[in-house]
């Protein structure tokens, strides 16, 4: 598919539907599922295998594209491609909640969920993790959101992981202390002099930097956990550790803690929530100085920095802006929603 970053997000996503249909119609879905099972132990074809399904999915995606433009201010392909998996999840969550409010049946909602999962996973594979059984049930059946955002006791889960496998525990703790996505954990670069963690080429190609000069105890844990992971990477590829070790061990640790398994992303949520809670206690001058340093390190001009500061001052969300930058989010408005609905 030819990239055209000036085209509307709606038509970009509809193009993805057409590409998935082109790749699947006329080909055996069964054979495709067997191939994916051999490759990654899932029985899901990445393609669309019938014209009727393609037509249904096109209608859903067209409606989602209109929602992105009218409700979220995401108009163009370039805007959509800048979104992280977290931000896409916020958009999906708000869209499907709106669909429920319109009184759509459970069967219709299930089609919408399947369409969004298929198409958005093709665009950003990390979004697959958010289409788990709990979120699907909530979107389809109206189950309460309650604790789907984070684990009730992540410390207990990590302690259970240490008893099962120290490498898995190190990965979970790195996510919890840095807000890293699972795929970024292996890329962490620690700067001891600056007391910071650098994540090159995070999702969307954006570099991330998390400062720990005010979080020294966490920084020590980051160093210890990274050392454990680096030693493990001398013997195994990270993809093998993640797929064959981490997720299975995390499931076991959750079961031992008496908690439903929600994957790895709750650790990233908790990082955001706890970081925001701490930063919101600082006085405004300290928050502004911290935010200014982040923008300077990103190479923003003095004019851009002052404009950014003015925007966040006006909305009184400097703390959210800091966390948004550290998460690698591209849109402050979505980060505001992300933290608002996750705050306790």
Secondary structure, 3 states (H helix, E strand, C coil): CCCCCCCEHHHHHHHHHHHHHHHHCCCCHHHHHHHHHHHHCCCCCCCCCCHHHHHHHHHHHHHHHHHHHHHHCCCEHHHHHCCCHHHHHHHHHHHHHHHHHCCCCHHHHHHHHHHHHHHHHHHCHHHHHHCCHHHHHHHHHCCCCCCCCCCCCHHHHHHHHHHHCHHHHHHHHHHHHHCCCHHHHHHEEEECCCCEEEECCCHHHCCEEEECCCCHHHHHHHHHHHHHHHHHHCCCCHHHHHHHHHHHHHHHHHHHHCCCCCCCHHHHHHHHHHHHHHHCCCCHHHHHHHHHHHHHHCCCCHHHHHHHHHHHHHHCCHHHHHHHHHHCCCCHHHHHHHHHHHCC
